[in-house]
Amino acid sequence: MSCFGGAGGLHAADLARALGLVRVIVPQNPGAFSALGVLLSDIIKDVSHSVLIPVPGADASANVARSDRAFSALLRNLGRQFYLLEQTGRKELEHPEAAARSPSTIVRSIDVRYSGQAYELSVPFTPGFPQQFHLEHEKAYGYAHASRPLEIVNLRVCVIVPTPKPEGFLGNDPPSLRRHRASSEIRGAIVKRKPVYWDRGFESTPLYDRDRLRPGARITGPAVVLEYSSTTVIPPDYVCRVDEHLNLLLSRN
């Protein structure tokens, strides 16, 4: 379980124990975790259009030659509609955040279902989308009907505009992802000791400054790890290890 937020680390170990999970990951700066995600995320615009079009040739009893021509015409028609959707998506991304950056990726997909179904599956838009739909349907529901007529419900376009990343992101390791020098020394990270109430009563518990913990450090509970944006509780039956990216890894002792 990965936890974040200012109060996530207070309850993470107890929740993991109740759910039978074996490990908790507390990332760096958990109180700003969502903000970091917003800053690193690309700008994405999703555009969709409902069509309700039957797929010619999906029924094996149809005339093959006529079905091939009809299917090719369908692909051309869908291609034109996708082009219009892409233009809509590009236009809606004309704002300061996306200025001076052309969309680097356009993802086309379609929602398909067997004729008569009330639900559909999304598959990439390619000439082989009927076969892909049958495969995805079997994965999702355990069966497929290769000869059953298909229906296209929605066309979807995802326009992705890359945003500037921190220097070295996904390359040379930015500060939040950088590997750090290891040290198992933890005594210097203890801020103070104070009585903390656990299930078995009050115990003198060490409080650690997270900024002073290095990779390889190992803390046996009970303990509390303090930092600017959050607090992490290590119960008596847990042990905490610091990994090479300075994540806190909590597991049952």
Phi, psi and omega in degrees: 000132175257129182240151178207179185094160183300324183256000183301316183292342178292325188247354190300313184296316180297319180293318179298319178298316181295328181270354180077023179274145189268342184211146175240135176248123175248107183289171174295148177047055185298332179290342179246018186298315180294321179297320177298318178298320178297318182292327184269347185285144172287161176276127184232133175237123178258130178232137180223161180210129178277136184232320182052066182245128174290149181264112179291144178087352179290334177274118185298341182278351182287158176297126189294311183298313180297322180293321179298317180294319180293323180292320178297320177295323178298316180299319179295318179297315179294323178300319178295319180291324177296321179300317179295320178297320179298319178296322177297315180297318179297318181295320181288346177265009179278079177216170187306324183297326183257003182299144176067012177229120179280145177304125184271340185219133173239123180247121179256136176212162179226148175265120185237150176212162170289142180304127181100345177287157178256005180219159184223167176240145179266131179226155177299146179275103175220166177302338180264022184298328178299315179296320179296322178298316179301318179297314182293324179294320178293322177298316186283322189238356175087003179204163176210151178240092186297335183262001183277139180301145179250158178222132175271125184261310183225149168255138181229139175231132176246116179259122185245122177248120181291142176254158177299137179253157175303151182306124179086001182299133184059024178216281185258016178068103173290173183308320184287344181240005185290145174280141186243158180294137184278149174197127180272359181290125180237347183299323180289348180269352181285122178279313179189176173242145176207155179290128178235138182273121174247183181302329183264010177112187180288139175221146174292117190239131177285140175250122185256144172273113185300327181297341181263358180272131181253162175306138182096346177295142181227124182242125177264129181293158009276146178196163176228132179252124184255146172204174187298317190257359184193173175224133180244127180261130176248101182296167182302331182265018180237157173232146182242133175237143178261124182271184187291343177259011180070020169287148171268125179248111181259134177214160180296137181273000000 
